[in-house]
């Protein structure tokens, strides 16, 4: 895999007490590591470390003269272990139920230590990547200057856990697990209004509704590029986000107040997965214990996926964080 680097972690202890060997892969973009402020970008469920460039999934936001300007920042992106992006089958994870989002944060922290990175200008991630950003901030409360969780929250709600449970059942029981799980997931990533705008009940050759063809395309496309074990692993990480580690919402404030980072929550008004009401509730709770907290809302009919679609709105919300530092560096 071009530009993919690896950090070997031979003895990582998981919750059942066993130690496992983890190969943590990553990519670096922009300014040479050690010479500029560092931004950690966490990928979403079926994403990977290929943030920009050919097939880069966040080219609209990050790059030369983009909102996050690679002329001034170093970008690092780890692959969630077990996501299969390195194409090494031995690195896929069978015992996925033994891992949580906190484990991924711990592994990312080990990776940063191995790279001699002891401070991050920003950590940014959408969906499960944003959840891992929350976990890393709770684990290393002094590491991050700007924490930017997008279309996510500090915990997986009952609604998310319920849908992950359905996803896991599909992945275990379907004759076409990846295709069927992805079709189900796509209905959560968008909204009824988004699908109506896109398809308007149109048909293809008077047989299939175009919305059906669209769902089939996404199912087939994921099946062609993703591993079943990887999807099970990513789904498990999504369902286990919880910076209180099971202690409940009453502990959230006492944990969050120790995070020194400026926290910039970005929610989506139509998100059916990480509901905006939860994000606004989190914001209110944070403001009771911290001053350096903001919240911005993307207005869109496209639901959860809007953080990848409405990049102009996202860039406008993020520009103050990254342009101010850029101006300081130029000066």
N, C-alpha and C positions, 0 to 999 in steps of 0.2 A: 504494500500500500504506500503510495507516494507520500513522503514527508511524515509518515507515522513513526513516532518514537515510543519506546517502551521503558517502563520502570518495573522491575521485578520485586514483588513483595512476597517473600517465601513463606512467612509464618503469620498470616493474619488470623486472629482468633475470632470465630463466629459465635453466635449466642448459645449453640449447643455444646460449647467448650472445645470443639475441634479446631485445629489449625489448618488453613488451606493456603495454597500458593495462588497469588493473584498477579496477572500481568496487566498493569495499568498503562494503557496506550493514550497518546495525546498528540496534538499538533500545536505549533506556534506560528503566529502570523504577525506581520507588522515589524516594528522596530526590534532590533536584537535584544534578547533577554538580558536584563541587568543594566540597560541603558535608558530605560523609559518607564513611566508608570505602567503597571500591569493590570489587565482586566481579565478576569476569569469568566468565560462564557460556558454555561451549562446547557446541554442539549435537552430537547424534549423526548417523548417516549420512543418514537421510531427514528429519532435524529442520530447525529454522530458528531465527531470532532471536526468535520469538514465545514467549518463555519463560513468561509469565503472562498472565492476562486471558482474553478470549474466545479459545477454542481454544489456550490456553497449554498446552504439553506438560509443564510441571513445576509446575503449580498446586498439587499436593499438598505440595510442598516449599518453595516460595518464594511469599511474599505477605504480606499484612497479618496480623501475629501468627503467621506460620508459622515453621518452623525458621530459614529465612533471611528475616528480617523486613524488609519493604520500608519500614517506618516508620523504620528505623535505617541501612539500607544503600542505596547506589546500585548497581543491577544493570545491567551492560552486556553485550550479546550481539551478536557479529558473525555474519554469515552467511559460511560458507565460500564464497569466490568460485566462481561456476559452479553453485551449488546451485539456482538458478532462482527463489528466493523473491521476487525483485523483479519477476518477470513481464516482464523485459526480455530478449527473445531474443538481442539483441546481446551480452549479458553472459554467455551460456553459453559454455563453453570447448570448442573442437574438439580442440586439441592437449593433451588431458588427460594424456598420458603424459609430458609435459615438466614436470609439477608433482609435488611431494612434500609430505608432511606438514610438513617444515621450511619449505617455501615459504609454507604457510598461516600458520605461526607468525611468519615474517618479516613477512607482510602484516598480521597482527594487531598486531605490534609497531609497525609504521609507523602503523597506525590509532590506537593508544594515544598515540604521540608527537604526532600531529596534534591529538589532543584534550587535549594537555598533561597526560597522565596519566603520572606517573613512578614511581608505586608502586601496588600492588594488595594489598588486604587478603587476598584469596583468588582463586584460579583453580580452578574446578571443572568437570568434564566427564565424561560417561560414554561408553564405547566409543571411537570415533574422536575424539570431543571431548576425552576424557581423554588420548589419545595426543598431540593437539595441545597440551594443557596441559603435558605432559612436554617437548615440543619447545620451547615458549616458555620454560620454566624453564631448559633447557639453553642457549638462545640469550641469555636475559637473567637470569643467575643471581642478581642482586640485586633484581629487580623485585617478587617475590612474597613475601608473609609466610606464606601457607598454600597449599600445593599439594595439591589433592585429586583424584587420578585414580581414577575409579570404573569397575570392570569393563573394565579396559584394562591396558596395560603400556607400558614405555618402548620396546618394539620389537614389530614384527609378526613373529610366529613363522612357521616353515615351514608350520604348520597353517593360519594365517590367510592367508598368501600363496597356499597351495594353493587355498583356498576362494575367494579373490578372483580367482584365475586362472579357476576354473570360472565365477564370476559374470561375468567379462569375456567369456568365450566365449559364454555365454548371451546377454549383451547385444549381442554382435556377430552371432550366428548364428540366434537364435530368430525365428520369425515373430511372436511376441508377447513381445518381450524383457523389458519391464518386468514384465509379469505373471509370466513364468516365473522371472525372477531373484528376484523377491520371494518367490514360493512356496518356492524353494530356500532362501533366506535365513531364512525363518521357522522352518524346521526346525532351523536352527543357533541361533536366538535363544531357543528353548524346549528342552524335554527330553522324552524318551519318557514320563517320569512325569507331567509337566505335561499332555501331550496325553491321556494315559490318564485322569487326574483330570477333565479338562474334557469329554471326549467318551464314554469308556467304550464305544467301538465302536458308538455310536448312529447311526441312519440317518435321513435325511430323505426321507419319502415312499417308503421301502423301495427307493430307487434309489441315492442317493449317501450315503456315510458323511459324517457331519457334519464330521469333520476335513477332508474334501475340500472341502466347501462353505466352511469357514473359510479354508482356504488360497486358494481362488478369490476369496473376498471381499477378502483382503489384497492379492492380486495386482491385482484390478480397481481397488481403492481407490487404490493407489499409481499405477497407470496414469492415473487421472483427475486426479491432483494433482501429478505429477512429470514431469520431462523426461528423455528417454533420455540426452541429453548430461550432464545433471546426475548421473544415477545412475553413469555411467561415471566421472565426475570424482570423486565421493565414494568409489567403490570403489578408485580409484587412490590416494587419500589414505590410506585404511585400510591398504592393503598396503605403504605406504612409511614407516610410523612407525619411527624408529630414531635415538635421540639421539646415538649414536656416529657417525652418518653413514657407515656401512659399515666402521668400524674394528673392530667385533666386541665380544663381551662382556667381553673383558679390559680394554677402555677404559671400560666403564660406570662403575666405581667412581671412576676419576680424574676423570670428567666430573661425576658426581653429587655428589661431595664439595664442589664449588664452588657448588652450589645452596644458598643461605642459607635458603631457605624451610623451615618445618616441613612435612614430607611425611606426608600421611595417606592411605595406600593403603586402598582399600575393594574387596574382592574378593567373589565370589559362589561359594558352595561347589559349585553345580551348573552353573556357566558352561561351556558347550561351545565357546565361541569364544575368549575370553581365559581360559585355564585357571587355576584358583586355584593350582595347583602353581607356575606361573610367577610369580604375584604373591608367594607366600611365599618363593620363591627370590630375587626382587628385594629383598624386605624384609631377608632375611638378609645379602645383599650390601651393602645400604645401611647396615645397622647396623654393619658393619665399618669404615665411613668417616664415618658421621654419627651423632650422638646423637638429634637431633630428628626421629625417624621413628616412625610408628605404623602398625599394620595392623588393620583391622576386617573381619569377614566376615559377609555377609548369608546367613542360612540359608533356603533356599528350594528348592522343586522346579521352579521356573519358569525356571531357566537364566539366560542373558545378560540377558533382558528384566526380570529381577527388580529391577534398579535403578530401573525405572519402575513396578513393581508393589508391591514391598515398601517403600513409602515410610515406614511407621512405623519399621521397622528402620533404614532409611537416616537418618531424622531423628534417631533415638537415637544413632547413631554420629557424626553431624555436630554435634549440639547443643553439645558442649563447645567446639568451635571458634567457634561464632557466638554462643552465649549469654554467654560470658565477656566478649567484646568489647562486647556489648550492655549488660551490667551496668556496664562501665567508662564507657560513654557516658552512661548514666543517672545514675551517680554524679557 
